[in-house]
Amino acid sequence: MSTSHRKKKKKTSRASPWNKRNPKSAQRSKRLTPAQKATARRRAKKAGRPYPNLVDNMHVAAKSSKSKSKSRS
């Protein structure tokens, strides 16, 4: 008797980053600064990963862009 007990995935309103297309504008994509890279590495290490993944990098980039937009206004 082999019944599959798969958990149903929650449907989220947002698509996963790896399922989205790249931004068309070259201005939207920027390289991380050395300080941002270090922050992403710390975040990955805290989560038990040997190096940062896409989600770590996106979190750091979004965090810095929010702080820049706040300081401009």
C-alpha positions, 0 to 999 in steps of 0.5 A: 500500500503506497499512498503518497502524502504530499503536502500541498504547496501554498499559492503565493501572490508573488512568483519566485525570483527564479521563475521571473524574467530578468529586468529589461533595463540594465539600470535595475541590476547593480553589483553588490558592494563589498560591504553588501557581500559581507552582509550576505555572507553573514546572513548565509552563515547564520542560516547554515549555508557555506555561501550566500544564495540568490535570496540572501543577495536580493535581501541585502540589495533591497535593504540598501535600496530602501535606505537610499530612497529614504535618505533621498527624500 
